[in-house]
Amino acid sequence: MGGLKAWLAIAALALASGGVAHADAPGETAVQPTAWAQITPAPVRLDGRLYEATCSHAAGTDPAYRFWFHRGTADGLVIFFDGGGACWDDVTCAIPRRREAERDDDGFYKAELIPADNPNRFNGIFDLNNARNPVRDWSFVYVPYCTGDVHSGSNTAHYTDPDTGEPYTIEHRGSDNFRVVLQWIKDNLRQPAQILVAGSSAGAYGASTHYPRIRAAFPRGRALMMGDAGQGVMTQAFLDQRNSSWHMMLPREIVPRRLAITPNVDIVARLAARYPNDRFAQYTTAHDITQSSYYALMGAENACVAWTDAMVTGLAERQHAPNFRSYLAAGEMHSILRTPRFYTETSGGAPLAEWLADALRPNATGWDNRACENCMVRPTRCLY
């Protein structure tokens, strides 16, 4: 790596934290917990088009795509979208994270499935033996991420390497991938009594993008969408480039085709208005250093401080919706739902694990907006 790519990798990423099994057939009646099964989904034809799940096809990577399923004993379903960065132009897409990378920040985006994409290795809501886990007995679908498009693209994008001048292509097929996964879910699972659609980092955007499609597939029962460390603070320049590179498949139920996409178009707020009987939640830290460093990559000035200001404003605006709540924690850490910190986080004035449990209760007793106190002091690492 050299030139412009190397400089950007050092300047931005140093700040960031960083066999086939099949489920039971739809007619299966016995409810028995199962181990995690890795699923290779078959291509599906939808609306006259063939969809085949794939990773990015970045040079030197494996394009094979698989997801994971665990059958629980309770009548609940978690659909979880994983994170892993993003890319949208010649520079960012030229620096992928490959399987052999030793650190989470070795690249702007996960370009292929990596050994860490294994829910057996996770903690947080994936710790199915923890009595404090409100979804420990639920069924899970874990949706890995390897397309650089926050699970929302449907395009073969053509780029030019800024160092070599060589052309290359990236398959931004995150939206297509989930359509394949969702068809498998519909074919293999019944309507649950309750659904949690969640995602961390890039996965938080995938959760919101695909929420209407999930609700159309499973329209009954209670539902909660929770975004973890994906606040949606973006610049206009990034939005324009993103839409061009990814052909981002925004849900038409809430984003009409002719609507101009600007930083003020709040997808989560629009979802809350569209589904008034469902609940919507977001978690972030006050100075998330990964989200703010990507904001810098999007061209924002004084991004470290500007991101926090815009994040706080965005949360306050969403809180006008009666079915939305947020948990603002202290610090700079990025994402929490897959980590042990899910059980120790209390800086918002209540334990986060209990806050999520409250959100899942029928009457949502105790589910309030939470925010850390005296936590807005500018971080010492705020150098961009």
Buried (B, 14 or more C-beta within 10 A) or exposed (E): EEEBBEEBBEBBBEBBBBEEBEBBEEEEEEEEEBEBBBBBBEEBEEEEEEBBBBBBBBBEBBBEBBBBBBBBEBBBBBBBBBBBBBBBBBBBBBBBBBBEBEEBBBBBBBBBBBEBBBBEEBBBBBBBEBEEBBBBEBBBBBBBBBBBBBBBBBBEBEBBBBBEEEEBBBBBBBBBBBBBBBBBBBEBBEEBEBBBBBBBBBBBBBBBBBBBBBBEBBEEBBBBBBBBBBBBBBBBEBBEBBBEBBBBBBBEBBBEEEEEBEBEBBBBBBBBBBBEEBBBBBBBBBBBBBBBBBBBBBEBEEBBBBBBEBBBEBBEEBEEBEBBBBBBBBBBBBBBBBBEBBBEBBBBBBBBBBBBBBBBEEEBEEBBBBBBEEBBEEBEBBEB
